[in-house]
Every structure is written in structure tokens, then in C-alpha cells.
Amino acid sequence: MMKAKPKSGLNWKACVDSTPLRARSENCVYGACQGGIILKCNFDGIIQGVQQLHGYMIQADLVEIPNKAIVACGYSPEQRDSLVVAFTPELLTVLWRIKVDGLIKSSPILIDGRLWLMAGNT
């Protein structure tokens, strides 16, 4: 688990719902927090971007599509569905979103430019 420097005031242990993602193309760290919040921080722990999946809890580790996107997966207990969303690396824009029936069963992985994950109702 990563800890930010004390001057930043950000405590990854209290915040992170997924394994922190060190993005090689952005030279920063992304983390997923309670309430579907995704943070982008530099290595000094200073927040550089924030996005939220309203109504969804982060369900799997974040994935980087180098120089293109940060992908997050969330689950909505109320709607009983999952959502896979790709944001720009700056977390400013949603590039695409896909609703998935049921739970996401694995963290997504990137293989040969394709994003793979397991999902289902059972």
C-alpha cells in the first residue's frame, strides 16, 4: 500500500478501495475510494484530478490503457448492474461507458489492446 507524503494530507490507507495504479504514461498514481471516487495524484500526493461514478461502488482494480484511458468498474446495489467506464488520463472526460448485467467477477486486464473482464449474475 502506498502512502502519500505527510504534507499532502492524503492517506491512501483510508481511501483506497482498489490497488493504487501507477500510470507509466502519466507519471502519477490513480486510486479508487469509497463512493465511486477516482483520484489522480502526483508522486508528492497532490491531487491532480477527480471523477465519480455516482451510485456505483468501485468493484475492481483500475486499469490503464497507455496514453489513452483509465478504466474503472463499479457496481450499483440499487440497480443491480455493473458499469465499466473509460476516462481520459486527466479524468476530465468520459470516453465510453458500458453497462454489464450482474457483478464484475475480476479486475479487467489489457491484452493486445483489448480489455478483458469476467461478469455475470451467478
Summary of the structure (lengths in Angstrom):
residues: 122
radius of gyration: 13.9
end to end distance: 30.9
largest distance: 45.1
contacts: 365
relative contact order: 0.16
helix: 8%
strand: 48%
